[in-house]
Structures are given as C-alpha cells and as structure tokens.
Amino acid sequence: MTWDVDPAGAMLLVLLGAGVLSSCWAWTRAGARTWTPISLLLLLASLAWAGAADLQLAGDAPRTLLVALAGAWAVVGGGPVTAALFDVVDQGDTAGGDEDDSLEHAGELLRGGAWIGALERAGVVGALVAGWPEGTAVVLALKGLGRYPELRNAGTGAVAERFIIGTFSSVLWAAGCAACVVLA
C-alpha cells in the first residue's frame, strides 16, 4: 500500500474531512444555521484548492480516501444545504393564504425526500467520479419516474417547484463534491 501524498494533496484531504464533519454538525437543529454555510465555504475552498494546486495523490489508498471523503460529503452535506435553500424559498412563499399551495405543504406531500436526495447524490457523485456523466441522467430519470405519480396527482405548482429546487440543489452539491476528485 503506497501513501505518496504531497502537502497539497494532504491539504485537500483535510478540507474534505473537515467538510464531512461540518456537514454532520449541520444536520443538528442548533448547528444548521452555523455549519451549513461553513460546509458551503469548505466546498468552495476544496474546489479552488483541487483546481489550483498541483496535487500528488499516488497510490490506491490516498485516491480511495479522496473518493470516500468526497462521496460521504456529497451524501451527508447535500441535505442541510438543500434544507437551507428551502428555508430561503419558503420565506418568500406568498401563497396568498392558500395553505394547500404552500411550499411547506408541498414538503409534506413529497415524503422521503431526504432519503431520496441522499441516494440521488450518491448516484450522481459515483457516476461523475467513475467518468460516466451520462449516469447523472439515469439517476435523474429514475427520480423523475419515481416521483411522477406524486407530482401528477398533487394538483399544485408548489410540489413541482419544490421537487425541481431540491433536485437542482442536490445535484449541484454532488457535482461539486465529485469535481474535487476529478480535479485532483
């Protein structure tokens, strides 16, 4: 087992590890407001570092650790970021008193979204890291087909809006985490 990691490569691994930890803390009610923005900043720093530095991650063990950290961060970190985005969108929700058309009510109709989002992010990051970007389309098609009955029968635009916002947020987060691996 070869561990040939230069300081720049080690720094990327540290950034990814810190991102996983910050995202875990962002799942707590008390930590969401603080750790979600920190996690987002750590992702931006990781992307900048991976793109700018000439990294040396030779051997299977460092590359495996890099992929594992990026994959874990994609799965764990996307949930709090998506929830924070929903909080921002819900603040601007002016349904005019019609509770059935609110984004909050839409969240109740799309049950299981956190689990589906975690699986979606795992699929997206896996496909991108494996060099198969078409796999992202497969993941999104499966999600769309699986949610189609709920979206069709909901009878409200807020449900479709929440589905689209959550999907875009989740996929962008997973793509960012995958880019840390691809750029390294």
C-alpha positions as CSV (number, residue, x, y, z in Angstrom):
1,M,0.0,0.0,0.0
2,T,1.6,3.2,-1.2
3,W,0.9,6.5,0.6
4,D,2.6,9.1,-1.7
5,V,0.8,12.3,-0.7
6,D,2.4,15.7,-1.0
7,P,1.4,18.6,1.3
8,A,-1.1,20.0,-1.3
9,G,-2.8,16.6,-1.6
10,A,-2.9,16.2,2.2
11,M,-4.5,19.7,2.4
12,L,-7.3,18.6,0.1
13,L,-7.9,15.5,2.2
14,V,-8.1,17.7,5.3
15,L,-10.5,20.1,3.6
16,L,-12.7,17.2,2.6
17,G,-12.6,15.6,6.0
18,A,-13.5,19.0,7.6
19,G,-16.4,19.3,5.2
20,V,-17.8,15.9,6.1
21,L,-17.6,16.9,9.8
22,S,-19.2,20.3,9.3
23,S,-22.0,18.7,7.3
24,C,-22.6,16.2,10.0
25,W,-22.9,19.0,12.5
26,A,-25.2,20.9,10.1
27,W,-27.8,18.1,10.5
28,T,-28.4,19.2,14.1
29,R,-31.1,21.8,14.7
30,A,-28.7,24.0,16.7
31,G,-25.9,23.6,14.1
32,A,-27.8,24.1,10.9
33,R,-27.6,27.9,10.9
34,T,-23.8,27.9,11.6
35,W,-22.4,24.7,10.0
36,T,-24.3,24.8,6.7
37,P,-22.6,28.0,5.5
38,I,-19.3,26.7,6.8
39,S,-19.8,23.5,4.8
40,L,-20.5,25.5,1.7
41,L,-17.4,27.6,2.2
42,L,-15.3,24.5,2.7
43,L,-16.7,23.1,-0.6
44,L,-15.7,26.2,-2.4
45,A,-12.2,26.1,-0.8
46,S,-11.8,22.5,-1.7
47,L,-12.8,23.1,-5.3
48,A,-10.4,26.1,-5.6
49,W,-7.6,24.0,-3.9
50,A,-8.1,21.0,-6.1
51,G,-8.2,23.1,-9.3
52,A,-5.3,25.4,-8.4
53,A,-2.8,23.1,-6.7
54,D,-0.6,20.5,-8.4
55,L,-1.7,17.6,-6.2
56,Q,0.2,14.3,-5.7
57,L,-2.1,11.5,-4.6
58,A,-0.2,8.5,-5.9
59,G,-1.2,5.0,-4.8
60,D,-4.6,3.4,-4.2
61,A,-5.0,4.3,-0.5
62,P,-4.9,8.2,-0.9
63,R,-7.2,8.0,-4.0
64,T,-9.6,5.7,-2.3
65,L,-9.7,8.0,0.7
66,L,-10.2,11.0,-1.6
67,V,-13.2,9.3,-3.3
68,A,-14.6,8.1,0.0
69,L,-14.5,11.5,1.6
70,A,-16.0,13.2,-1.4
71,G,-18.7,10.6,-1.7
72,A,-19.5,10.9,2.0
73,W,-19.6,14.7,1.8
74,A,-21.9,14.6,-1.2
75,V,-24.4,12.3,0.6
76,V,-24.2,14.0,4.1
77,G,-23.7,17.6,3.0
78,G,-26.4,18.0,0.4
79,G,-29.3,17.6,2.8
80,P,-28.5,20.6,5.1
81,V,-27.7,22.8,2.1
82,T,-31.0,21.8,0.3
83,A,-32.9,22.4,3.6
84,A,-31.3,25.8,4.0
85,L,-32.3,26.7,0.4
86,F,-35.9,25.6,1.1
87,D,-35.9,27.9,4.2
88,V,-34.9,30.8,1.9
89,V,-37.5,29.9,-0.7
90,D,-40.2,29.3,2.0
91,Q,-39.6,32.8,3.4
92,G,-40.5,34.3,0.0
93,D,-43.5,32.0,-0.4
94,T,-46.6,34.1,-0.8
95,A,-49.4,31.6,-1.4
96,G,-52.0,34.3,-0.5
97,G,-53.4,32.3,2.3
98,D,-54.0,29.1,0.3
99,E,-52.3,26.6,2.6
100,D,-52.6,23.7,0.0
101,D,-50.4,25.6,-2.4
102,S,-47.6,26.5,0.0
103,L,-44.1,25.1,-0.3
104,E,-44.3,23.8,3.3
105,H,-47.4,21.8,2.4
106,A,-45.5,20.5,-0.7
107,G,-42.8,19.2,1.5
108,E,-45.4,17.1,3.4
109,L,-46.6,15.7,0.1
110,L,-43.1,14.7,-1.1
111,R,-42.3,12.4,1.8
112,G,-39.0,10.6,1.9
113,G,-37.2,13.5,0.2
114,A,-34.2,13.4,2.4
115,W,-33.5,9.7,1.8
116,I,-34.2,10.0,-1.9
117,G,-31.9,13.0,-2.1
118,A,-29.1,11.1,-0.3
119,L,-29.4,8.3,-2.8
120,E,-29.5,10.7,-5.7
121,R,-26.3,12.4,-4.5
122,A,-24.6,9.1,-4.1
123,G,-25.6,8.1,-7.6
124,V,-24.5,11.4,-9.1
125,V,-21.1,11.5,-7.4
126,G,-20.5,7.9,-8.2
127,A,-21.3,8.4,-11.9
128,L,-19.2,11.5,-12.2
129,V,-16.2,10.1,-10.3
130,A,-16.4,7.0,-12.5
131,G,-16.2,9.2,-15.6
132,W,-19.7,8.3,-16.7
133,P,-21.6,11.7,-16.7
134,E,-24.5,10.1,-18.6
135,G,-25.2,8.2,-15.3
136,T,-26.4,11.5,-13.9
137,A,-29.2,11.5,-16.5
138,V,-30.1,7.9,-15.5
139,V,-30.3,8.9,-11.8
140,L,-32.5,12.0,-12.6
141,A,-34.7,9.9,-14.9
142,L,-35.2,7.3,-12.2
143,K,-36.0,10.0,-9.6
144,G,-38.5,11.7,-12.0
145,L,-40.2,8.5,-12.9
146,G,-40.4,7.5,-9.2
147,R,-41.9,10.9,-8.2
148,Y,-44.2,11.2,-11.3
149,P,-47.4,9.9,-9.7
150,E,-47.0,12.3,-6.7
151,L,-46.2,15.3,-9.0
152,R,-49.1,14.5,-11.3
153,N,-51.7,14.0,-8.5
154,A,-50.6,16.8,-6.3
155,G,-52.6,19.4,-8.2
156,T,-50.3,22.2,-7.0
157,G,-47.4,24.0,-8.6
158,A,-45.6,24.2,-5.2
159,V,-45.0,20.5,-5.2
160,A,-43.3,20.6,-8.7
161,E,-41.4,23.7,-7.7
162,R,-40.1,22.0,-4.5
163,F,-39.1,18.9,-6.5
164,I,-37.1,21.0,-9.0
165,I,-35.4,23.2,-6.4
166,G,-34.4,20.2,-4.3
167,T,-33.2,18.2,-7.3
168,F,-31.0,21.1,-8.6
169,S,-29.6,21.8,-5.2
170,S,-28.8,18.2,-4.6
171,V,-27.2,17.6,-8.0
172,L,-25.1,20.7,-7.9
173,W,-23.8,19.8,-4.4
174,A,-22.9,16.2,-5.6
175,A,-21.3,17.6,-8.7
176,G,-19.2,19.9,-6.6
177,C,-18.0,17.1,-4.4
178,A,-17.3,15.0,-7.5
179,A,-15.3,17.8,-9.0
180,C,-12.9,17.8,-6.0
181,V,-12.0,14.2,-7.1
182,V,-11.9,14.9,-10.8
183,L,-9.7,18.0,-10.5
184,A,-7.2,16.3,-8.1
